[in-house]
Amino acid sequence: MGRLWYGREEYFVVEDDLIAHLRVVTMNKLRRGEAFMLTVPTADGTGGRRSLWMSPAVPMSFTYSRRGPVPIRKELIEALMDAANSPDGLDVQELMTGHTPS
């Protein structure tokens, strides 16, 4: 499991495969000057969710527990980009439960 660090001290646990794809989407969106909403599960086990405003003003980093590169799937990047561009933003919970982003 990887971690998405948001701000200086807060992180969210996400599977390595998914976090590698989120990294690519975030990098491309922010490089274009496009901030977006990302919704992630809370770490407290309640099933809650937290929405994060992904913008260059917030320090963030992506860490992986797996060694070596994670294969990037073009079709998943396209689906994530479509979701990030939607009015609701990108919801990681939907991806982790097997739902296709809309």
HUTAKA-V123936 format. One line per field, one symbol per residue. phi: phi as a letter, one per 40 degrees, with the letter a starting at -180 (. if undefined). psi: psi as a letter, one per 30 degrees, with the letter a starting at -180 (. if undefined). burial: 1 if it has 9 or more other C-alpha atoms within 8 Angstrom, else 0. A space follows every 50 residues. Layout:
phi: ???
psi: ???
burial: ???
//
This chain:
phi: .cbbcbgcbbabcaddccccccccccdcccccgbcacbbbccccgcgcbb cbccaccbcaabbbcccgccccbdccdccccdccccdcgcbcdccccgcc cb
psi: klkjkjaffklkkkkeeeeeeeeeeeeeeeefgjllkkklklgggfgllk kkjjlffkkllklkfkkllkkkjeeeeeeeeeefflefakjeeeefggkk k.
burial: 11111100000111010011111111001100001111111100000010 00011000010101000000000000101111111100111111100000 10
//
